[in-house]
Amino acid sequence: MDKKQIIFTGLGGQGIVKSGVILAEAAVIDGKHVIQTQNYGPESRGGCCRADVIISENDICYPRVTNADIIFALSQKGLDKFIKCSKKEAMIIVDENIDVRNIKNYRRFNIAKYTEDVLKNPQSINMLCLGIFAEITKIVSCEALKEAICRNVPKFSIDKNLLAFEAGINMASVCA
């Protein structure tokens, strides 16, 4: 695997930053080099936010994503704002309500609706996303992601978070 630059984007309160932290920790568990940074506006809830993760087999020289290989977007505003930071052939993963316009390489899932209607837990949206990400990209192992989830969520919520993660894996494998 060469270096992969990833942007998670969405709205404050969706767990975007936590997704980046967990993905970065999973990459470390898998023995990879990783840098994770985040950026969000003064509106911590509802404003546009971004988590960057760079994963590589080698040293990483610059800590920000400048040319994303993958963008995972849960909001139109986030996709519109950060699409310019991606490669032309970048993989774009989005919620079903996002307009991808003329983007060719995208995958669309009913993420928000599924967390509300099926999981009955909208707070698990980021874990569902990590499952989708894991199944589609295979950049980090599912075992490492599960371990990172367990380390980064409250103990009382581990089972619900792992359930959402597994649901994401299943969702992506069915749509493959």
Backbone bond lengths (Angstrom), bond angles and torsions (degrees), N, CA, C in turn:
res aa  C-N    CA-C-N  psi(-1)  N-CA   C-N-CA  omega(-1)  CA-C   N-CA-C  phi
1 M - - - 1.459 - - 1.522 108.75 -
2 D 1.304 115.66 128.79 1.446 118.67 171.91 1.526 108.44 -84.68
3 K 1.289 117.66 -170.33 1.459 121.53 -178.82 1.530 110.70 -69.32
4 K 1.337 115.72 135.43 1.461 122.17 176.00 1.521 108.83 -118.93
5 Q 1.318 115.63 128.54 1.463 122.47 177.70 1.526 107.89 -107.94
6 I 1.343 115.54 125.25 1.459 121.51 -172.65 1.524 109.58 -127.07
7 I 1.327 116.34 137.32 1.463 122.45 172.76 1.522 108.09 -120.13
8 F 1.329 115.85 125.05 1.468 121.70 166.90 1.523 105.02 -100.87
9 T 1.312 117.93 132.06 1.457 120.11 177.91 1.528 110.56 -141.30
10 G 1.296 114.35 149.78 1.458 121.12 -179.96 1.510 109.20 179.36
11 L 1.309 115.14 -149.27 1.457 121.19 -178.68 1.521 109.48 -108.16
12 G 1.318 115.67 148.59 1.457 120.03 175.74 1.519 109.88 -55.17
13 G 1.328 116.44 136.16 1.453 121.22 -178.39 1.518 113.18 101.57
14 Q 1.352 117.60 -9.79 1.461 121.07 179.30 1.526 112.53 -91.14
15 G 1.311 117.47 -1.81 1.457 120.20 179.56 1.517 113.85 80.19
16 I 1.326 117.05 24.61 1.465 121.57 -178.95 1.526 110.81 -60.46
17 V 1.321 116.56 -49.10 1.464 120.60 -179.05 1.524 110.22 -62.91
18 K 1.317 117.76 -42.23 1.471 121.40 178.62 1.530 110.30 -61.24
19 S 1.331 117.89 -37.75 1.467 120.82 176.36 1.520 110.88 -59.02
20 G 1.322 116.06 -45.16 1.458 120.46 178.98 1.519 112.47 -63.20
21 V 1.322 116.20 -42.53 1.470 121.24 179.35 1.533 110.02 -62.47
22 I 1.322 117.13 -45.71 1.466 120.97 -178.17 1.527 110.72 -67.07
23 L 1.327 117.97 -43.02 1.461 120.50 177.96 1.525 110.44 -60.97
24 A 1.330 116.82 -44.04 1.464 120.47 179.31 1.526 111.20 -61.68
25 E 1.312 117.37 -44.51 1.462 120.01 179.44 1.528 111.07 -64.33
26 A 1.317 117.40 -38.67 1.467 120.59 177.49 1.529 110.70 -62.39
27 A 1.321 117.00 -39.18 1.467 120.18 178.19 1.529 110.60 -63.71
28 V 1.329 116.92 -39.99 1.466 120.66 176.63 1.533 109.81 -62.77
29 I 1.318 116.84 -44.26 1.470 121.15 178.19 1.533 110.00 -58.31
30 D 1.320 116.83 -37.33 1.468 121.51 178.17 1.530 112.76 -78.06
31 G 1.343 117.80 0.68 1.465 121.35 176.13 1.511 115.10 83.56
32 K 1.316 116.87 22.21 1.461 120.47 -179.05 1.528 110.77 -100.43
33 H 1.311 116.12 161.56 1.462 121.89 171.49 1.527 107.05 -81.34
34 V 1.319 116.58 141.57 1.466 118.94 -176.64 1.522 110.90 -152.54
35 I 1.310 114.72 146.99 1.467 122.57 170.43 1.516 106.59 -132.51
36 Q 1.340 115.82 136.44 1.464 120.66 177.85 1.513 107.91 -130.73
37 T 1.318 116.06 130.65 1.465 121.61 174.83 1.520 107.85 -134.48
38 Q 1.314 115.66 163.43 1.461 119.51 178.04 1.517 110.30 -141.43
39 N 1.328 113.28 159.48 1.456 120.07 -179.45 1.514 107.87 -150.36
40 Y 1.320 116.49 129.54 1.457 120.08 174.15 1.513 108.01 -148.56
41 G 1.319 114.19 152.67 1.454 120.54 -176.82 1.512 111.81 -73.21
42 P 1.333 116.50 -177.01 1.456 120.30 -179.15 1.524 112.88 -64.87
43 E 1.331 116.61 -17.79 1.460 119.98 177.15 1.519 107.60 -88.81
44 S 1.317 117.92 99.10 1.459 119.76 -177.18 1.525 111.44 -71.46
45 R 1.306 117.87 -22.64 1.471 121.43 176.20 1.522 108.16 -117.54
46 G 1.298 116.13 119.59 1.454 120.72 175.04 1.509 115.02 95.58
47 G 1.325 118.94 -18.34 1.456 121.08 178.43 1.519 110.75 -84.81
48 C 1.313 116.35 165.25 1.457 122.01 -179.55 1.529 109.91 -69.94
49 C 1.318 116.45 135.03 1.457 120.27 177.39 1.525 109.58 -136.42
50 R 1.323 113.90 166.16 1.460 120.23 -174.55 1.521 109.18 -149.37
51 A 1.319 116.45 139.33 1.457 122.36 171.15 1.521 107.39 -125.36
52 D 1.315 116.49 125.64 1.454 122.49 177.87 1.513 109.00 -101.87
53 V 1.318 116.35 137.81 1.453 122.03 173.96 1.530 107.46 -134.54
54 I 1.323 115.54 127.65 1.461 121.68 174.65 1.520 106.44 -116.36
55 I 1.336 116.04 125.52 1.456 122.23 -178.41 1.523 107.74 -123.19
56 S 1.336 115.50 132.99 1.455 119.79 -176.84 1.520 110.99 -150.06
57 E 1.303 115.72 158.75 1.465 121.59 171.44 1.522 110.09 -81.48
58 N 1.326 117.22 -16.68 1.466 122.82 -176.15 1.526 110.69 -119.92
59 D 1.321 115.66 177.42 1.462 120.27 177.63 1.524 110.50 -58.52
60 I 1.322 115.27 149.54 1.467 122.33 178.45 1.517 107.07 -112.21
61 C 1.316 116.47 125.65 1.466 120.68 -172.20 1.525 114.63 -94.14
62 Y 1.321 117.61 -22.94 1.465 119.73 -176.51 1.532 108.27 -131.95
63 P 1.349 117.65 131.14 1.467 120.24 -169.61 1.529 117.26 -83.49
64 R 1.317 119.53 1.82 1.464 120.52 -178.43 1.517 110.42 -117.94
65 V 1.320 115.21 146.21 1.455 120.34 173.98 1.522 107.93 -72.84
66 T 1.315 115.74 124.47 1.464 120.58 179.02 1.527 111.82 -113.89
67 N 1.332 116.24 -21.68 1.454 121.29 -175.21 1.530 108.05 -148.72
68 A 1.326 116.06 76.33 1.465 121.75 -170.40 1.520 113.05 -61.27
69 D 1.331 113.89 138.75 1.465 121.61 171.38 1.522 109.99 -85.81
70 I 1.346 115.51 -29.46 1.464 121.92 -177.33 1.525 108.86 -139.74
71 I 1.326 116.43 133.95 1.466 121.99 169.01 1.520 107.12 -121.90
72 F 1.325 115.77 127.44 1.460 121.78 175.18 1.522 105.62 -111.30
73 A 1.334 117.51 109.18 1.461 121.83 -172.59 1.524 111.90 -115.80
74 L 1.335 115.17 128.19 1.461 121.76 175.45 1.522 112.27 -106.64
75 S 1.333 117.03 1.42 1.467 119.40 176.85 1.525 109.63 -142.24
76 Q 1.329 115.40 147.89 1.464 120.98 177.30 1.520 110.40 -62.62
77 K 1.325 115.66 -42.71 1.466 120.14 -179.19 1.529 110.84 -59.65
78 G 1.328 116.28 -41.99 1.459 119.99 179.79 1.520 112.03 -65.37
79 L 1.332 117.08 -45.87 1.457 120.05 178.73 1.521 110.49 -61.45
80 D 1.325 116.55 -47.76 1.464 120.40 -179.11 1.527 111.49 -59.94
81 K 1.303 116.66 -38.34 1.471 121.26 -176.92 1.530 112.44 -73.22
82 F 1.336 117.79 -37.32 1.455 120.37 -170.18 1.522 115.30 -108.09
83 I 1.326 118.63 -3.80 1.459 120.40 179.77 1.527 110.82 -60.39
84 K 1.307 116.87 -29.50 1.468 120.71 179.98 1.528 112.33 -68.58
85 C 1.331 116.37 -12.76 1.473 121.67 179.32 1.518 111.52 -95.58
86 S 1.333 117.50 19.04 1.467 119.79 -176.02 1.519 111.37 -121.52
87 K 1.322 113.98 160.16 1.458 120.86 173.78 1.520 109.14 -68.85
88 K 1.301 116.31 155.16 1.463 120.99 179.45 1.525 110.93 -58.60
89 E 1.334 116.98 -36.95 1.466 121.77 -177.94 1.529 112.78 -96.43
90 A 1.325 117.63 15.33 1.474 121.19 -178.52 1.522 111.21 -57.90
91 M 1.325 115.08 147.81 1.462 120.83 173.49 1.526 107.47 -83.90
92 I 1.308 116.53 127.95 1.454 122.29 179.74 1.527 107.52 -113.44
93 I 1.333 116.64 122.73 1.463 122.20 178.65 1.520 106.40 -114.43
94 V 1.338 116.99 126.41 1.463 120.48 -172.86 1.525 112.02 -138.01
95 D 1.330 113.78 161.27 1.461 121.10 169.51 1.522 107.87 -72.69
96 E 1.321 116.68 154.99 1.464 121.34 -174.84 1.529 114.23 -62.10
97 N 1.318 118.83 -20.39 1.467 120.54 -177.21 1.523 113.03 -88.07
98 I 1.301 118.62 4.52 1.466 121.87 -177.47 1.522 110.10 -95.94
99 D 1.321 115.16 132.13 1.461 122.42 178.08 1.524 108.45 -82.64
100 V 1.334 116.45 116.18 1.460 120.76 -178.57 1.529 112.63 -91.66
101 R 1.307 116.73 -1.31 1.466 124.05 177.42 1.524 111.39 46.43
102 N 1.331 117.29 -115.81 1.465 120.16 -175.05 1.534 112.90 -100.37
103 I 1.320 117.36 19.91 1.463 120.53 176.55 1.530 107.56 -73.32
104 K 1.310 116.18 131.43 1.466 120.22 -176.32 1.526 113.22 -92.71
105 N 1.309 118.04 -41.39 1.464 121.59 -174.15 1.530 110.30 -98.81
106 Y 1.323 116.08 81.16 1.461 119.10 -179.39 1.524 110.50 -134.14
107 R 1.327 113.58 157.84 1.474 122.59 173.38 1.517 106.18 -128.68
108 R 1.322 116.51 131.95 1.465 121.48 -176.69 1.531 108.90 -119.08
109 F 1.347 115.37 135.32 1.465 122.04 -179.32 1.527 109.52 -134.78
110 N 1.333 116.52 154.68 1.469 121.01 178.63 1.537 109.79 -87.92
111 I 1.292 116.36 64.08 1.464 123.73 -171.16 1.525 112.37 -66.88
112 A 1.313 117.83 -58.86 1.473 121.09 -176.01 1.527 111.07 -62.16
113 K 1.307 116.56 -45.02 1.470 120.81 -179.66 1.531 111.03 -62.30
114 Y 1.317 116.84 -40.50 1.467 121.08 -179.22 1.533 111.37 -65.17
115 T 1.318 116.76 -42.82 1.476 118.56 -179.73 1.520 111.34 -65.22
116 E 1.323 117.00 -33.12 1.465 120.56 179.40 1.528 112.28 -80.15
117 D 1.338 117.18 -49.74 1.458 121.40 -171.49 1.528 114.22 -83.04
118 V 1.323 117.45 -36.90 1.464 120.43 -175.43 1.525 111.21 -99.30
119 L 1.323 116.67 -53.84 1.466 119.73 -178.53 1.532 112.28 -77.05
120 K 1.337 116.36 -20.16 1.474 121.93 -177.97 1.530 111.16 55.59
121 N 1.347 114.99 35.29 1.456 120.69 -176.17 1.534 109.97 -152.23
122 P 1.346 118.21 80.15 1.461 120.46 -178.15 1.532 113.75 -58.45
123 Q 1.334 117.39 -22.97 1.464 120.08 179.20 1.526 112.10 -69.56
124 S 1.320 117.41 -12.42 1.464 120.41 -179.10 1.523 112.66 -91.45
125 I 1.319 117.63 10.90 1.464 121.27 -176.24 1.524 111.82 -57.76
126 N 1.335 117.41 -38.38 1.460 119.67 -178.72 1.524 111.76 -68.97
127 M 1.321 118.12 -33.00 1.468 120.56 178.99 1.523 110.87 -71.71
128 L 1.324 116.82 -38.07 1.460 121.03 174.25 1.530 109.31 -59.71
129 C 1.324 116.00 -43.45 1.466 121.39 178.60 1.527 111.57 -61.37
130 L 1.324 116.94 -42.47 1.468 119.49 179.17 1.527 111.32 -63.44
131 G 1.327 117.66 -36.31 1.457 120.32 176.00 1.521 111.83 -65.07
132 I 1.325 116.36 -44.54 1.471 120.74 176.64 1.518 109.67 -59.85
133 F 1.336 115.80 -48.41 1.461 121.39 -179.95 1.533 110.94 -57.33
134 A 1.331 116.61 -47.06 1.468 121.06 -178.09 1.521 111.37 -59.68
135 E 1.328 116.51 -45.80 1.464 120.76 -176.58 1.526 112.10 -68.91
136 I 1.311 117.57 -38.57 1.465 120.73 -177.47 1.521 112.11 -75.92
137 T 1.326 117.37 -43.45 1.466 120.12 -169.82 1.520 114.71 -94.10
138 K 1.331 117.63 -33.91 1.476 122.42 -176.10 1.534 112.30 57.66
139 I 1.336 117.39 24.75 1.470 121.37 -178.97 1.527 111.32 -72.03
140 V 1.326 116.67 -37.46 1.464 121.37 174.96 1.528 107.72 -126.63
141 S 1.308 115.79 158.59 1.466 119.46 -177.36 1.527 111.31 -77.06
142 C 1.305 114.99 150.63 1.468 120.35 176.38 1.522 110.66 -63.26
143 E 1.329 116.91 -35.29 1.465 120.45 179.04 1.526 110.66 -62.31
144 A 1.326 116.68 -43.73 1.467 120.54 179.03 1.528 110.69 -65.71
145 L 1.328 117.20 -39.32 1.461 119.93 177.96 1.521 111.35 -64.90
146 K 1.314 117.62 -41.41 1.465 120.06 177.61 1.527 110.89 -62.01
147 E 1.323 116.62 -42.86 1.463 120.10 178.40 1.527 110.88 -62.99
148 A 1.329 116.95 -43.03 1.467 121.02 179.30 1.534 111.22 -65.61
149 I 1.316 117.33 -37.64 1.466 120.33 176.42 1.523 109.47 -61.00
150 C 1.318 116.32 -48.69 1.479 120.69 -178.58 1.524 111.86 -60.18
151 R 1.315 117.20 -31.96 1.471 121.47 179.93 1.527 112.78 -78.37
152 N 1.328 117.25 -20.39 1.466 120.15 -168.70 1.518 115.85 -117.15
153 V 1.313 118.03 3.63 1.471 120.01 176.44 1.523 108.00 -119.89
154 P 1.324 117.46 156.92 1.466 119.01 176.74 1.535 110.75 -58.18
155 K 1.308 115.90 142.92 1.475 121.16 -176.50 1.531 112.69 -54.39
156 F 1.343 117.15 -38.80 1.464 119.71 -177.96 1.530 112.99 -67.42
157 S 1.345 116.89 -15.93 1.467 119.42 -176.74 1.531 113.48 -108.87
158 I 1.307 117.46 5.75 1.470 120.02 -177.22 1.523 111.60 -57.26
159 D 1.328 118.22 -48.66 1.471 120.78 -177.28 1.521 111.97 -59.97
160 K 1.338 117.40 -44.33 1.469 120.75 179.71 1.532 111.02 -64.57
161 N 1.331 116.33 -39.85 1.460 119.86 179.91 1.527 111.44 -68.47
162 L 1.309 117.92 -40.83 1.467 120.56 177.67 1.533 110.98 -67.27
163 L 1.325 117.43 -34.96 1.463 121.43 175.89 1.534 110.24 -61.62
164 A 1.325 116.82 -44.66 1.466 120.86 178.68 1.530 111.11 -65.71
165 F 1.327 117.08 -40.01 1.457 121.72 177.10 1.532 110.46 -59.47
166 E 1.318 116.88 -49.01 1.467 121.82 178.69 1.535 111.40 -62.15
167 A 1.326 116.40 -38.16 1.466 120.52 177.57 1.523 110.26 -61.97
168 G 1.330 117.01 -38.43 1.462 121.07 177.06 1.516 112.14 -64.11
169 I 1.332 115.74 -42.66 1.472 119.79 176.53 1.529 109.65 -59.35
170 N 1.327 116.71 -47.95 1.467 121.05 -179.83 1.524 111.79 -62.34
171 M 1.328 116.48 -41.99 1.467 120.72 179.90 1.532 110.67 -59.69
172 A 1.321 116.40 -44.88 1.464 120.68 -178.21 1.522 111.78 -70.91
173 S 1.337 116.53 -35.57 1.474 118.35 -178.48 1.524 111.14 -72.08
174 V 1.307 117.92 -32.29 1.467 121.71 177.94 1.524 110.06 -69.82
175 C 1.322 116.60 -35.62 1.465 120.88 -176.51 1.525 112.66 -89.19
176 A 1.324 117.34 3.20 1.474 120.27 -176.20 1.507 112.33 -68.17
